[in-house]
Amino acid sequence: SLNNKYLPDEPYFCPQVEFNNKPDSLFFNDGVRRIDFILVYEDEDKKDFEKRHTFQRRRETFEASLMKMGMELEATQSVTDEKLMFLKVHMPWDTLCTYAEVLHIKLPIQPNDLSSRPSPWRFFSCITKHFYPNEELITKEAEFFTAPFEKKRLEYFHVRDKDVFFTAAMRSRMAYYILSRAPYEIRGNIKKFGVTKLLDAGVYKAAYPLHDCRFNVKSQEEGCPNERYLLYEEWAHPKSFYKMQPLNLIRKYYGEKVGIYFAWLGFYTRMLALAAVVGLCCFIYGYTTQETSTWSKEVCDPEIGGKIVMCPQCDRECKYWTLDSTCEASKRILCIFRCFLLSHYCPVCFLSLVTLFLEFWKRYQAELEYTWDTVEFLEQEELPRPEYEAKCIYERKNPVTGIKENVPYTACGRCVRVSIGIGTVLFWILLIIASIVAIIVYRLAAFFAFSTKLRSQDLKELQTLKEYVTPQMATSVTASLISFVIIMILNILYERVAIWITDFELPRTKTDYENSLTMKMFLFQFVNYYSSCFYIAFAKGKAVGYPGDPAYLLGKYRNEECDPGGCLIELTTQLSIIMGGKAILNNIQEVLLPWVKNLIFRYCTSAASEKLIPRWEQDYQLQALTKLGLFYEYLEMVIQFGFVTLFVASFPLAPVLALVNNIFEIRVDAWKITTQFRRIVPEKAQDIGAWQPILQGIAILAVATNAMIIAFTSDMIPRLVYYWSFSVYPYGDHSNNTMQGYINSSLSIFNIADFSNNSKPMSTPYNITTCRYRDFRNPPGHPRQYQYNVYYWHVIAAKMAFIIVVEHIVYLTKFILSYVIPDVPYAVKEQIKREKYLTQVILHETNLKLVTRRLKPFDDGTLTRTEVNLTQEEMELDF
């Protein structure tokens, strides 16, 4: 398509017509030719001479190329702005057939004669029908076997009406294919082509396919399918939040790529419902049993927790404090999230549910692949991107075909590009780690300040909140807010860097481009969003030493300690702030900003609101979808999937919050693309791309992280060790297993005379000689004082055993489920085989009939050499 044969060799002429006062029309003024695409540009007479000459030359050359490639054009001046011109693009039947064959578009050849399996819910149809779109509005389409289109075998395809044989999405896709490859300037070896570059240069202001009607009003045009109106009423409208999605109509209107995203999002949301039920049960159990928890009572008891004096948690300025001051902020709140069911819920039940989600999604995806004709959508069918083709200046031998082809770089050049990309990504990841270190330093400094103020006996303003606002809580909340702000800022900066790197690497196809960008963005987002959570879960409070010999960061800042109840509440706070803040910010960006922009645009053009505005101009007033399309939607959900799976042990309500968010997310995304954005250019997609292995990787990592959170971040293992071993003989004094005395057992004793000069508190308000701290060490006076005691080694052994056992159980469960559940349903396999068989019979056996017809018998039963050669040539041509 880049040869000079597509450049104009005669004067360019595009007919210009007046608007025919039919605002709902989807056709040229003749009412016959359908509009397949719209190009918008400003009249060159309104620009300066140099820009006018350049823009006009490029535009006229481009449009002449389009006409020479088989497209028909018609221009109309804007109704609301005389500077704007709208160029309507139409693809005639012959051009459609040609490019349908080029793009391997699969079209119906015969009705599906295989009986469909009855639904197991058919007996409850009187109830379930209310949860599906209205069948009177969105009718079920007939199913066909399909085959790749071939122009010379048109008679074998199921063509009832040429006007509707190719759907509007197919027509738009083919039109965009031509627009992306039509040349507008060729000088020697320098080739410039494609509407994308013209849009970037400002030659055209917009390029988009048309919506078929207004989203809230049916079209008055006869024969209009009103699919946008149906999608709004049965899918995007808030009143339909409880209904299943009309996926086939979504795919028909927006294309397979949009359809597969909403199919995945809906499937993910349904699976979240099961996880949310388990998490909610755990929450309710913990909440109802918090008052019966023995160790919680001991913390809050004035005679026990009130008399345990804790050592200061920072040097000099920090003061002694009593354990019961953390009652509400630590023990009772943590009790809600640390019920005994959590040990079973997190590693086995939930992570097995994640495996089921991934395996059943593969099956559902296989069904969609067959239904939407993407089973054979292979890499060979996906053509190179225009940006890739434009820079093909080197020759190489194709390792598959053995034919010479042009590529944009040598093997060495490609290595350099990839190396630069990897180096840049690593630099930004190191930048994130540096920001995390800065936040840790802030936490240490802030804790010092909050410990000085919040535990002051003279603090009158916060007396009512004193039980809740502890130094740990205040530090955690403020650090989480700062961390969230830094995350958002780095996201904005890195997004541009990642796009620049991927453009520099110059991937061949759009799928390659998206996969490369996906991996770069996710690696960055993974470190950006999860690093602070990993720090709290696995690093904070693990290397603090003891009051007589504390550990320091950078030799200056004393490492912060966990609350006596552990760091789980801080991890929960961090997750809540990041998940909640991210959801609120995303909804503002996705809903509020497009709506405000469209409102402002309509206000600016309100002077012409009384005029009839054509369909193409109404769509121009909407927002254009970004070049990356659904990339950010996928990224948002995968990051959420990471929060839900990686840290569910610390926050069992995460699936509940994610479920509520996703129920709104589906309708918000639907409302956004249906009402606020121009129609998306349809694209083919077989699956969710690089996101599938990313989800599998997160699921595997989640097994280890949750096992380690339960073992090292929570105090479930120390409590179990105490209950089964140290509460009874030979280590304890109780006759039966009990949790009584656990708090005293989990706190070590320190002699205040052993404080160093640098860490000794400035005042001692209590009449004490010892204080307590969270650790398992021998008391002062012991032959091995302040070294780890036997309890510590029992706990370490139990933690390691727990991690090994849980990981092996969950991984074995994942392997068994993956093996037992086939990726492709048996019924789908049968239909694929049937379709291939029909394709061979209908499209390929016709060649045998043609050969038989051309073989003319002679009296002697032989053929002359010339006739034999002719027949062979014809046979080769036919095949």
PyMOL commands that set and color helices and strands:
alter all, ss='L'
color gray80, all
select helices_A, chain A and resi 4-6+44-46+49-68+93-102+122-131+151-156+162-165+168-179+195-201+227-236+238-240+247-254+256-288+290-292+294-300+305-307+323-337+341-371+379-381+386-390+411-454+471-505+510-538+568-604+606-608+615-620+631-646+654-676+691-713+716-726+742-746+752-754+790-820+826-854+865-878
alter helices_A, ss='H'
color red, helices_A
select strands_A, chain A and resi 16-17+37-42+72-77+84-90+106-111+144-148+183-187+190-193+206-208+309-310+321-322+394-397+404-407+545-546+549-550+552-553+557-558+747-751+770-774
alter strands_A, ss='S'
color yellow, strands_A
deselect
rebuild
show_as cartoon
